Amino acid sequence: MALTERPTRTVPGLPMLGLAVVLGLGAFLSLALSEASPALAAVLFVVLGLAALLTLIGLTVVAPGQARVLQFLGRYTGTVRESGLQWVNPFTTRHKISTRIRNHETRTTKVNDKDGNPIEMAAVVVWQVADTAAAVFEVDNFEAFVAIQTDTAVRHIAGQYPYDSHGEGELSLRDNADEITERLAIEIGERVTSAGVRVIEARLTHLAYAPEIAQAMLRRQQANAVVAARQRIVEGAVGMVELALNKLAENDVVQLDEERKAAMVSNLLVVLCGDRDTQPVVNTGSLYA
């Protein structure tokens, strides 16, 4: 059965420190009885000295952001989270563990995305020990456990999504960073919960195509950008041509038959969609010449 954290009974440390001083003084004062009763003096010295020593051994200092996990004869007895000088069972073993918020940044790893393209990814995860008993007793080294599980989650997330989206509604690593990192944080949290660790946040710190395909993918992105730009230009040009024809007909500026309308549309589209500036040609003759 998995261990879960529970508090343990403690005694304020300052009064116990005072008691240890009194017992120590009593042990030395008992030596004054050595002339009258050597045996009694020896017994008092040993008893009071041992009591003072055990009292001192039971003192433990807990700094803010730290905890002490207590173990007695191999059995977990509780956790001390209250900061300050505390006194606990002197026969317990005390494991110091930090409960502060920590960062772990993965190394840049080459993985394959959903489409099989090699990419490079790195992430940072912000985490904190939430259950000290699980962190100490459920895994060998909870820090190494977090590091390995984070790397595994990054690889798994990378294989679930493409680097670039291929259609509307499809999540991609590059275009949906917030959604991807949220799912990454959830997956890491599920993987490390057995070690008593709580994941606060996870973020991608590096995302790029692998060097061997970076140039090819850059050319593909540029081609997609050119196609998208051309599509916007054509849509705008068609709207402008339609507006021009409607205005001419509405204001009765000139009457054009279907053939002349087609020629006008063709010329306007060439002017509006062309990469280079067009050279105007002035027609000084008849429109139908």
N, C-alpha and C positions, 0 to 999 in steps of 0.2 A: 504494500500500500504506500502511495506517495506521501511523503511528509509535507506538512504545511506549517507555516510559521505560527507560533503562539507566544504570548508574552510570558516572562518568568518573574517570579517574586524577587525583588531587590530591597535593600536597605540603604538609606542615605549614607553616603560614604564619609562625610565629615564627622558625624558622631562616632562612627566605627574607628576612624583614624584617632580620635581623641581617646577612645577606649584602649586602642593598641598602645598609645603613649603611656597611659596610666598603668596598664599591665606590665609594660617594660620597666617603668620606674619601680613598680612593686617587686619585680623580679630582682632588681639590683638592691633594693632596700632589704630584701629578705636575707641578703648576705650578712647583714648586721647581726642576725641571730645565730651566725655560725659558731660563735664562742659559747653561747648558752646551750644551743641544741643544733649541732652540726647536721644531724639527719633531717630534722624538720626544715632547716634552712635550705638544704639541698633539694628536698622535695618541692618546697615552695618556689625555689628558683627555676626548677625544671618545668613545673606546671605553669607558672605565670609566664615564663619565657616562651613555652610552646603556644600558650593561648595568645600572647602578643604576636608571635610569628604567624599563626593561622589567621589572625585578624588582619594582619598586613597583606597576607597572600590573597585574601578574599577581596581586597580593594581592586577595582578596575576603573580606568578612565575611559569614558565614551565621548568622543569628539562629535560636534554637529556634522551630520551627513555620514555618520558611521554607525555600525551596530556590532554587537557581540553575540555570537551564536554559542550557546553553552551545551556541553556534552559531558555526561557523567557516566563513567564505566561503559562507554560506547553507546549510550542512549541519549537521544536529543531531549533536553530538558526545557528549552525555551530560548527566547531572544531578548536581549536588552537593547532598546532603541532610545531610551531617555538619556540625553546627554548629561555630562557632569561626572562627578566621582560617585561611583556606586559600589555597594558591597554585595557579593554573591557567594554562593557556596565555594569555599576555598579548594575543594577537591575536584571542581569541574575544570574541563578544558575549554578555553575560550578562543573562538576563531573570530578574528577581526575581518569585517567585510564592509566595503563602502556602499552606501546607498545614494551616492550623488549621481547626477545625470551625466552620462558619458557619450562620447562620439566614437563611432567606428567607421572608417573610410576604407572601402575595398580597393584593392589594386585594380588597375585597368586590365580588363580581361577580354580576350577575343572569343566571341560567341557567335552563333548563327541565329538570325532572326527567323520569323515564321516562313519566309520565302527561301531560306537557306543561304542568304547573303551573309558573309562574314562581317561582323561589326565589332567595335570596341565599346565597352561599357564600364562604368564605375559608379558607385553609389556611396552615400553616407547615411548611416542610421543613428538616430539619437535614442538611447535606451537607458533604462534604470532598473536596478534590482528591486522587485516588488515583494518577493517572498524569499527571505534569507535562508530559510531551512531548505527549500528546494534548490537554491543556488549552491549550497554547500554540499548537500547529501545526494541530490538526484543526478548530478553530472560530475565528471572528474575535474573539469576546469570550465567554469561557466563563461569566462571571457573568451577562451578559444572556441567554445561551443557557439557563442554568438557570432564570432567571426566566420566560422565554417558555414553555419546556416544562412548567414547573410549572402555569402558568395553563391551558395546553392540557389537561393531565392532569386538572385539577380540573373543567373543563367536560365532558370525556369521561366521567368517573366520575359526575358529576351526571346525565347523560343515560342512564346504565345502570340506575339504581335509582329507585324512587318515594320521595317524601318520607316517607310513612307506608305501612306494610305493610297489604295487603288480605287476608291469610290466613296461616295458620301455615306456617312454613318459608320465607317470602319475605323476603329482605333488604330493609331500608329504610335511608335515610340517617339518620333520627332514632333508630331503635331498635337499629341495629347499627353503632354508631360504630366499635368496635374492628375489626370485619371490614372495614368500608369503608376506614378509614385504612390498614389493612395492604395492601389492594389498591391504594390510592392510592400508597403508598410503592413498591410493586413496579412500577407503571406509570411513575412518575417515574424510577425507577432505570433502567428499560429505555430511556427516552427520552434520558437524559443520559450513558449509558455511553460513547457515542462521543466525548464531551468529556473523558473521563478522570475523571469525577466519581462518587463513591460516595454514595448516599443512606443516611443512618443512620436517620432516622425522619421520618414525616409525620403531621400531626394537623390535624383540622378545628378552626378557631378561631371560625367563625361559620356558623350554619345557621338560616335562618328563611324563612318565606314572604315573598314580595314584598309591599310595603305595599298594593298594589291588591287583593289577594285575602286578606290576612291575616285580616280580620274574618270573611269567609265561611268560611275554613278553620277558624277558631276555633269558630264555631258548629257546624261539622260534627264537630269533635273533641268538643265538649261533648255533642252528640247521641249520638255513639258511646259516650261515657262513661255517659250516662244509660241507654242500652239495655243496656250491659254490667252496670250496677248493678242494673237491673230483672231481668235474667236471673238474677243471683245471688240476689236477694231471692225470686224465684219458686221457684228450686231449693230454697232453704232453707225456704220456707213449705210446700212440698209434703212435704219430709222431716219437718217438725214435725207436719203433719196426719196423715201415715202413722204416725208414732210415737204420737200421741195415740189414734188408732183401735186400734192394736195393744195399747196399754196397757189401754184400756178393755175390750177383748175378753179379754185375758190375765187381768186381775184380776176379771173378771165383775162390773164395777161397774154396768153398765146394758146392756140388750139393745136394739139399735137395728135397725130394718128398713132396707132399702135407701134408702127415701125420706128417713128421718131422717138416715141417714148422709150423703146428698147435701146435705141442708140444713146439717148440721154442717160438712161440708167447705167449703161455700160461705161460711158465716159466718166460719170460721177464716181462709180465704184473704182475705176482705175485711179482717179485722182485721190480719193479718200483712203484707199487700201494700199497704195503703192509705197515702197520704201524710199523712193527718191522723189524730189520735186519734179512736177510735170512742166513741160514747156507749152504755154498756151498758143493756140492757133486761132487767129481771127478770121472768121468767115465774112468776106466782103460781098459775097454774091448772094444769091437766093438760098433760102433754107433748103429748098428741094433741088438745088442745082447739082 
